[in-house]
Amino acid sequence: MAGLTTDQSSGQKYVVLKSAEGTTAEIFLHGAHVTSWKTVSGEEVLFVSKQAVYKPPKAIRGGIPVCFPQFGGFGPLSQHGFARNSEFAVTDSAADSVTLSLTPSKDQLQLFPHPFELKVKVDVGNDVLEQTLTATNTGSKAFELTAALHTYFSISSIDKARVDGLSGVDYLDSLQDKRRLTENGASVRFGGEVDRIYLATPSRLEVVDEGRGRAVVVEKQGFPDAVVWNPWVDKAAGMGDFGDDEYKEMVCLEPAVAGSGPVTLQPGATWTAKQTLSLRQL
Ligand SMILES: O=P(O)(O)OC[C@H]1O[C@@H](O)[C@H](O)[C@@H](O)[C@@H]1O
């Protein structure tokens, strides 16, 4: 069984996972939100803002928000859908694994009249974190979904970080009305705000941190796209739950169904997508 703990300051419940080797993860029931993934040597890999608000229905700023049944503005709902604002239930657990489940409330069904069950399974292994989304259409009509695992990675310093694997890939630039452009650089580097939806990307990408001498390897299945985001100075200053200088400490790389979507889910059908995160020393 995974341990269920109550956060003293917020009263929110979270699950602690531990692999046989000593890798750990913490997952809040609010949003099925992973807020920590530590390596066997005790290093935190994810970024969570010091100003994050642990007060539902607000989403936690950092970690891995689950964007479902909508990513960004790709659908009828408000930004990123409502899973990240909802309380999940634990349906299965072991020391190194937990499955959390969400079915929309009456109010949510008013906004999105499509019954579904979303399961979020989180597993830890030897310096590995795996997250699997499984959504089933439990209603009688087909519906469309977009989604993302909005992963915030902790980095030593923004000028020493880059994303590899996207060279030559087309993207929609969210800072230019979703204008379609092609990535010409060998890597994506950060010298200002970046908000891009890379389309139909390779399944293996990396967040390389030259300062820490390591890369996080992101392997994705069922998510054709990948969003790269850093808010930089002005957007950081405008976010109430994010420190003014914290943009220097994080990079988001988000496996997504966005510009290449949506996915149509027929009645009774199931959609599955997952990301596996591991480490590579440089
Ligand atoms: O503030 P939110 O809703 O958590 O969104 C954060 C960012 O999420 C990213 O995925 C989007 O591409 C950005 O446009 C957005 O600003």
The ligand as a Gaussian input file, in Angstrom:
#p B3LYP/6-31G(d) Opt

LIG

0 1
 O       -1.508000      29.542000     -15.937000
 P       -1.902000      28.197000     -16.469000
 O       -3.355000      28.097000     -16.815000
 O       -1.478000      27.096000     -15.529000
 O       -1.116000      27.988000     -17.809000
 C        0.261000      28.076000     -17.846000
 C        0.778000      27.924000     -19.275000
 O        0.536000      26.606000     -19.696000
 C        1.128000      26.284000     -20.957000
 O        0.859000      24.952000     -21.259000
 C        0.531000      27.165000     -22.023000
 O        1.115000      26.854000     -23.262000
 C        0.726000      28.621000     -21.653000
 O        0.096000      29.449000     -22.612000
 C        0.170000      28.907000     -20.266000
 O        0.468000      30.236000     -19.900000

